[in-house]
Amino acid sequence: MEKSPLTTLCYIEKDNKYLMLHRVKKQKDVNKDKWIGIGGHFEKGESPEECLLREVKEETGLILTSFSFRGIITFFAEGWQTEYMCLYTADRFEGTLTECEEGVLEWIEKEQLLSLNLWEGDKIFFQLLIENIPFFSLKLSYNKERLTEAVLNGKPMELLELRREDGSLTGIVRERTIVHKNGDLHGTSHVWIVRFTKVGGFEILMQKRSHKKDSFPECYDTSSAGHISAGSNYLESALRELEEELGICAQPEDLQQAFMHLGYTETEFYGKPFKNAEISMVYVYHQPVNLETLKLQKEEVEEVCWMDYEKVLQEIRQEAASGEIKKYCVFLDEFENLGQWLRKNLIDKSK
């Protein structure tokens, strides 16, 4: 008999821990070696709560006395029946914990959860639960174990593929906020727009980040920059960000690939830790740009302006020496390398 597409999953809480099930006992198990919560498929005629209570009793020996319905999770994967999961947490129970035929039960500190071997989508709703997000609907799509889509309350979430220090891909796809919580290495594209001055120097087009940004609000940043979405590459991202943020429709040949940059910064925004480990491809764009014709993406960019390179470099060095980001969110070594590259590849060749 085919299993119901409806399931329940529950995370039972005690002393800032969740009861987790390590699925190691069955050889043919889609969750083999993964850590998951407690739950299973609806039986005929069951309500979500009846399924929840039965599954918890069968798998743990515990009887729930207080639980909350937290969200609906839709799972989609090619070759599998779409599953709709009712997600619960429980904070009170009776009884004694027993052995489980599905795997090994263990109480895990909430702070350690993301370090376990979890499905990448599970990490998303774990984070929503820990942050006490109100009732939510989350759609997760997979290709085998690779997360291909995450949609929260109808809005797509940003997925990034983790990278190695040489820029190569690891095959692991993770949601953006979790990437920055962990400090996972990911790819970004940086485009610096430059123009020469009459006295032989050059100016950089700097963008001021929107005050609504979740990181470095109202700081001056790279002319155009962005994450490399899973399935995309450096050049695609650079061209897309130029058009989305500034309204510049550039061609691939308009961008000069300058160098790669490995950067890390750790700080805090809105009371949450923010770790940024990125491997960036740095491009230079020196086609004519008229500020009056630019179409700024208001959600991302407050304003843009031309700034003298040497002046900005001096101010960034001062901020780096103080250890406090005030005006610029630019890596000092990247900006120094940019100046060296421009002098060698553009200014010298233009003489």
Disulfide bonds with the S-S distance in Angstrom:
none
